[in-house]
Amino acid sequence: MFKNIIWVRISCLVLLISACDSSLKQGIDTAFINGGIYNSDESHTWSEALGIDDGLIVIVGSNGEVRELIGNKTNVIDLQDKMLMPSFHDGHAHVSYGGRDKIGCNINGRTSSMSTRQQLNECANNLNLKKDAWLTGGGWELFDFPDGAPSSEMLDEIFGGRPVSLSGAFGHNLWVSSKALELAGINSDTPDPPNGTIVRDLNTGKPSGTLRDSAMNIMLKVLPELTVEQQYKSLLVGIEEANKFGITAFIEPGVDQPLARLYKNLEDNEDLNARVMLALSPIKALPGSVGSELFDLLAERGQYRGRYLNPDSVKIYIDGVIETQTSNMLEPYNDGSNFPPFYNQTELDELFQRLDEMKVQIHTHAIGDGAIRNALDAFEYALLHNGPNDNRHLIVHLQLIDKEDQSRFGELNVAANFQCLWCYPDPYIGFAEDAIGKDRVERFYPVRSLQKVGALLVGGSDWSVTSLNPLEAIETAIRRQDPYTKTGPTLGQNEEVDLYTALDMYTRNAAYVMRLEDKTGTIEVGKRADLIVLDRNLFEIPVTEISEAKVLLTLMDGREVYNLQ
């Protein structure tokens, strides 16, 4: 049925199943038969059946081989030619924020048939908040508003003067009501903070209701903290959403002490259904700060380590975003301006050297080509001073990379972490073209170019900025077109990748940067049974249908953590 099938025959492995001892004679825990099992290994092999016992994959092979280990206690699942593969790994997902948005006013500006105003009206009618209580949430899109800057007026009208704070889907903007501005003390005399913008009315100079980048931190001082119960619930909701899309491992970027503790509480209570790398970063140290608070957090990271938690990572912001002209560019924006780097190069070099010496992974936000060069220069400085190591650093987002810098990812052993759902002319493309011109926009997200020069490619969602569904991102990486339509313009000539490459980005490559390659990311005897079943074989359908595929079942350690039925 499948071309170039290599059957993997492994039976009664002595180390794992003790020469078919009495426990296995009673039958393995679970057997999958009659499937298209994609092993996601380097050779892209396929199998027909596999068996799981005590959370481990104990056999991968043919139906006959697996049936030999079926006993009275075995749960036998007939795949009926459906596709089974390793579960997805997300290299950059704000699962805590995504869960928080879903229990608040959750706006879907990109795929919802309802306007933002309609969704806000639903929130006003359904959330049943007290009169003076804060309303929080997010998901609104910049492209729904002139200049990407909604005003307080709509929020004041819909929510009757209550304080409202809604994060933008892009992740770098807050939309707030007049009452929220008042409580935060933001007025005409409030200066823009470093690396941030208070959007103002051009005629009056009054704050209009949008805060960008570090200006959002002003609001954090007055936003009420969620209760312990609300924080716990929101994180559970976020992880449940990840499991729904077949994700059982992810990197959570920008984790401060309270969030790290919350993750550890979930694990201690056996409620953590994901393997999580915590990219630590105290909120007060962002962006552009190298204060002691960051190193204090890293020094105490051992207390957050667990069976499913790895705190040996740190998130560093290098710039903002191109669309709002807060990224540092090698050439100025069209209006002649340029956004300064968050760090001067000497400061960044020394920071990366110190972190690299501490044996932590540096998880770097960099979008503009100037910022990406700054980051690569700092990684090179650390390499020259500390020597080679296995820290598995990565740069995330990578919107515009100068051609001269592309080969440096492989040379410096820095992974390229792309958010592939952005790799098409989405509704933000007009903002970017206004900022830097069509020629530079056509060079966005050079995934194939980096693959050609030996970079390790990793996939992530940046949820809740965009959809958490890896299948939508995988289709976009292959087509470079809108995954929600069958046709449309493309972005970036010859930057498409094939399905094998795209799946690698969200399985074994992401597992590697998370230091999970001995546990997950491929289907092999001895690895943990972190697996998903899809309703169709991705290799047997038109590429335009990949995003429509559904996850039917998600397993972690052989346990069911999601079932569509």
Secondary structure as UniProt FT lines:
FT   TURN            3..4
FT   HELIX           14..17
FT   TURN            18..20
FT   HELIX           22..25
FT   STRAND          30..33
FT   STRAND          36..38
FT   TURN            42..43
FT   STRAND          46..47
FT   STRAND          49..53
FT   TURN            54..55
FT   STRAND          56..61
FT   HELIX           63..67
FT   TURN            68..69
FT   TURN            72..73
FT   STRAND          75..78
FT   TURN            80..81
FT   STRAND          83..86
FT   STRAND          88..90
FT   HELIX           95..103
FT   STRAND          105..106
FT   TURN            109..111
FT   HELIX           116..126
FT   TURN            131..132
FT   STRAND          135..140
FT   HELIX           142..144
FT   HELIX           146..148
FT   HELIX           152..159
FT   TURN            160..161
FT   STRAND          164..168
FT   TURN            169..170
FT   STRAND          173..176
FT   HELIX           178..184
FT   TURN            188..189
FT   TURN            194..195
FT   STRAND          196..200
FT   TURN            202..204
FT   STRAND          207..213
FT   TURN            214..215
FT   HELIX           216..220
FT   TURN            221..222
FT   HELIX           228..244
FT   TURN            245..246
FT   STRAND          247..255
FT   HELIX           257..268
FT   TURN            269..270
FT   STRAND          275..280
FT   HELIX           283..285
FT   TURN            286..288
FT   HELIX           292..299
FT   HELIX           301..304
FT   STRAND          309..317
FT   TURN            322..325
FT   TURN            334..335
FT   HELIX           345..357
FT   TURN            358..359
FT   STRAND          361..366
FT   HELIX           369..386
FT   STRAND          394..397
FT   HELIX           403..406
FT   HELIX           408..412
FT   STRAND          415..418
FT   HELIX           420..422
FT   TURN            427..428
FT   HELIX           429..436
FT   HELIX           438..441
FT   TURN            442..443
FT   HELIX           447..452
FT   TURN            453..454
FT   STRAND          457..459
FT   TURN            463..464
FT   HELIX           470..479
FT   TURN            483..484
FT   TURN            493..494
FT   HELIX           499..505
FT   TURN            506..507
FT   HELIX           508..513
FT   TURN            514..515
FT   TURN            517..519
FT   TURN            525..526
FT   STRAND          531..534
FT   HELIX           538..540
FT   HELIX           543..548
FT   STRAND          551..556
FT   TURN            557..558
FT   STRAND          559..563
//
